[in-house]
Amino acid sequence: MRKTNIQEMKVPNVALGTWSWGFGGIAGGDSIFGNKLGEEDLKPVFDKAMSLGLTLWDTATVYASGASETILGNFVKDRKDAIISTKFTPNLAEGRGEDAMQKLFDESCERLYRNEIEIYWIHNTQDVIGWTNKLIDLLKTGRVKKVGVSNHNLEQVKYVHEALKAAGYRLDAIQNHYSLIYRTIETTGILEYCKEENIAVFSYMVLEQGALSGKYTAKNPLPARTRRGEAFPVEILEKLEPLFAEQRRLAEKYNVGEAIIPTAWAIGKGTIPIIGVTKVEQVVDAELASNIELTEEEILMLEKIAENTGVFVKGGWESSM
C-alpha cells in the first residue's frame, strides 16, 4: 500500500494523545478520566516519548478548555522535532464571528508556541459545508501543512475530500473511534474508502479509555463518576472477560503488557492509533506496540472473540456512522 501524505511526514506508527492532560473547563481530565494532571506530572512522560522517537502529539482546543494545548506547548516551545496535531471544535466557535476558525487557530498556535500546525482537524460534523469552506480559507494562509476531519461518517468524509480537491487541496486524514469493540469505520466502508483514496486513518480510543488495557476487571472497575466508568460498569467488564483472556494469552506470547495487544491490532489494521499517555510506562508500551506485528490469524481471532462479547460502546459525542 502506498504511503499516505501523513506517513510521508515520517510520523511514528502511533500518536500520543493528551486528552487527559489538564483539568477543569470543558472535557477536562478530571471529568473524563478522574485525574488532575499538570506540567510537573507530565513532563517525564513527554521527555520519555521524545527520547523513544514518539514525536507525534495529538491534542485539541476543547481538551480542558485549552489547558491540554498549553501544557503541550510549554513542552515543545524550544524544540523543532515534535509533530503537532490539534483540532478546531465547531461548538467553540459560537458567537465568535465569521472568522471564528481563524481566531481559534491563532489561539491554538499561541498556546502551542507555533506559527504553523502540522495537522489541523475539524473535530465534529456541525455545519460540514460551512466549516469545510472555512478550512479551505485557512489552508490558503499556508499555516496548515495537513488537514483532517474527526468523527465524520462516510458521506461527510467524501464531501470534505471532494470539496478540498476542487479547491486544489486534499483531505489528508480522518480520526475516528476505532477499537476491537467499536469497528464502525470498517462496517460502514470508511476504512476501505480511505485506503482507496490514500487518506491516513487515525484511530482513537483503541484502548477504550483504559477498559481494554488489562488494568481493569469486574473486580477492579474503572473510576466511578467518570465518563469511562459509566461506559464500562461491572456488568460490561464481565462480558469482556473472554477478550481480556485472549489479550493476556497474546501478551504472554509476545512477552509484553496486555495494553499493547489492542494497539498492535489497530496498527495491523492499517491505522495510526492515538494512545493517551499520562505515565512513562504507557509511553514504553506504545513504543513496544509500534514494533509488534500480529499475525492475520491472531487479528481475526481477536475480532471474533470481541464480536461474540456483544459489547458496543459509542461515545455520546459521536455522530451516526
N, C-alpha and C positions, 0 to 999 in steps of 0.2 A: 504494500500500500504506500502511496506517495506520502511524503511528509506534508502536514498542514502548514499554513503560514505561521501559526503559533509555534509549532515544533522547529521551524527554521530559525526561530529566535534562540535556539539551543536551550530550551526550558528543560528542567528535570522531568522525570516521569511522574512526579507527584508535586502538587502545590500545597502550601501550608496555609491553613485558614485561621483567621483571627476574630471570628465571630464572638468568641468568649473573652476577648481582650477588652478590658474596661468595664465599667458598670454604671448604672443609673441611666436616665433618659429612656429612649425607645430601644427595645431589643438589646438591653444590657446583659452582661454576663450573669448578673445577679438574678434577673427574672427568667432567663432562658436556661442557664446551666447551674444556677445556685452557687456561684462563686463571685468573688470580688478581687480581680487581679489587676495590678498596676505595673508600672515600669520595673520596679525592683524585682517583682516576681517573674517577669517575663524576659528580662534581658539575658539571663543564661540560656533560655530556650532559643532566642534569636541567634545568639553567638554560636551555639552548638550547630544549629541548622546551617548557618553560613559556612562553618568550618567543614561540613559534610557535603557542600555543594548544593544544598537545597535552597535555592535563591529566589524561588517564585512565591510571592506572598499575596494572598487574597484577602481583601477587606471590603468595607462599604461605608458610605457616609452614615447610613442608618444604624450601624452597629454601635450601641451605647451612645447614640446621637453624636457621632464623630470622635468619641474617645478612642475607639479602636484605631482609626486613622492617625490620631495624634500620637499614640504610643508607638505605632509602627514608624511614623515619620521621624520621631526622635531617635529611633534606632538606625534609620537608613540615611539620615541627612548628610553624613560625611562620607558616604560610600556610593560607588557607581556600579557595584556588582549585583545589587538587588533588583529584581524584576517585580514591578508593582501592578497589581490588578485591583481596581476598585470600581464602585458601582454608583450609578445615578438611580435613585429611587423616586419614581414619579410622585408618590404621595407627599414627599417633602417639598415639592415644587408649588403646592397650592398657595396662592396669594403672592407669589414672587415675580409675577410679570412674564412677559413674552420671552425674555432671555434667562428664564429660570435655570435651564440646563447649564448654560454658560456660567452663571453665578455659582451654582453648586459645584461645577467642575473646578472653578477657580478656588473655591474654599477647600476642596479636597487637596488640590495642589499645594495650597498654603500649609495645610496640616501635615502633608507628606513631604514637604520641602522639595517639591518637584515643579518644573515648568512644563514637563510633558509626562504623560502617563502611558505605560507600555500597553496595557489592556484596559479598556473602559467599557462598562456594561450598562445596558438598560435592565434594571433589576426586576421589573414585573411588566405585566401586559396592559396596564392602564393606558388608554389612548395610543394604541400601537402606531397608528398612522401619524398622528401629530408628533410623537416623540421620535419616531424614525426620521422625520424631516428635520427635527432639531439636531439629531445625531449627525446627519449629513452636514448641517451648518458647522457643527463642531469639528468634523473631520476636515473641513476646508481651512481651518486655522492651522493645521499641521501639528497640533499639540497632542494628538492621539495617534499612537502607532498602530494598534489593532483594536477592533471593536467586537462586542459580543452581546447576546441577549440571554437573559436568565428567566426560567420558568415559563417560557413560551411554548405553545403547542405547535404541531407540525404546520398547520396553516399559517400561523403567525411567523414562524421561522422562515417559511418560504416567502412570505410577503416582504419581510425585512431584507432578506437576501436579494430578492429581485429589485427592490427599491434602491438598495445600495449599489447594485451593479449598474442600474440605469443612470446613476449619478457618477459613475466612474470609480466606485469603491467596491467592497465586498464584505460579506459577513464572515468574520474570521473564526468565531467560536460561539458555542452555546454553553450554558451552565444550568444543569437541571439536577433535581433529586434523583439519585440512582443508587440502588443497593440490591443486595440479594433478596430483600423482601419488598422492593419497590422498583419494578423494571418497566415502567410505562414508556420510557423512551424507546424501548425495544418493541413493545406490543403495538405502539401507535405509528411506528415507522420513522420516528425521528432519528434514531441512531443510524439506520440504513441510509436515509437521505443525506445526513451529514457526511457519511463515508463517501457517498457518490459525489458530493459537492466539495469534498476536501475541506470540510469545516471541522475544526477541533471540538471535541466534546469534553467538557469539564464535568465531573460527577461529584456532587456534594452529598453529604450525609451518608457516605459509604458505610460508615460505622453506626449510622442511626444515632448520632449524638452520644455514642458510648454503649448503646444497647447491644451491639454486636462485637464489642471489644474484648469480651471474655472476662471483664471485670465484674459484671453484674449478673445475678441469677435470681430466681424466685426467693431464695434465702438471703440474698444480698441485693435488694432492689435499688433502683435509681433514686436520686434525691427527691423527696416529697416536695410538693408545692412548686414544681418547676414544669416547664413545658414537656421535657423529655420524661419526667417521672409520670406525668399524666398520660402520655402517649404509650408508655410501656409499663403498665401496672403488673402486679404479680401474676395475674392470670395469663397475660400475654407472654411474659417471660417463661412461664411453664410450657406454653405451646411451642416456644422457640428452642426448647432443650435439645431436640434431635439435631437442629442446625448447629447449636453450640457444640454438641458431641462430635460432629463431623469436622468442625473447625479445629477442635482440640486434637483430633486424630492427625489432621494435616499439619498442624503446628508442630506436633511431635516429630512427624516425618521430616520436616524441613528444619527442625531444631530452632524454631522461632516462637515469638509470643503469638497468642491467639488472634490479637487485633490485626496482625499482618496478613492473615488469610483473606478477609473480605477486601482489603486494599489491593492485594495481589490479583484477586479476581477482577476487580474493576480495571486494573491495568491490562489484564489479559483480554478484556472485552474491548480494548482499543480506546479507553478513555484516560483522562488525566484526573485522578481523584484528588479532591481537596480534603486534606486531613487537618482537622482542628488540633492545634497543639498548645498545651499550657504547661507541659512538663518536658524535661530533657529526654526522658525515656521514650516519650511519644515521638520525638524527632528521630531518635535512633531507630524506632520501629518503622517509621516512614521511609527512612533510608534503606533499611533491610528489605522492605516490601518492594521498593523500586527495582530490586535486583533479583526477585524471585519470579520464576515462570512456572505457573501451574500447568499441568497437562490438560488437554482438551477433555479427557475423561473426568479429571478432578473438577473442572469447571462445571461440566454437565451434572455431575453428582451433587455438587453444592446447590445448583439451581433446582434440581428435582426435590431435594430434601426441603429447601426453602419454600417451594411451592406447596408441598404437602403439609406444611405447618398451617396454611390458611391465613397467615398474618399479613396484613397490608395496612401500612400506616402512612397516611397522606397528611402533609402539613397544612394547617389552616390557611396559609398564605398562598398556596399553590392553586393555579387555575386548572380547569379541567383539561386533561390531555386528549 
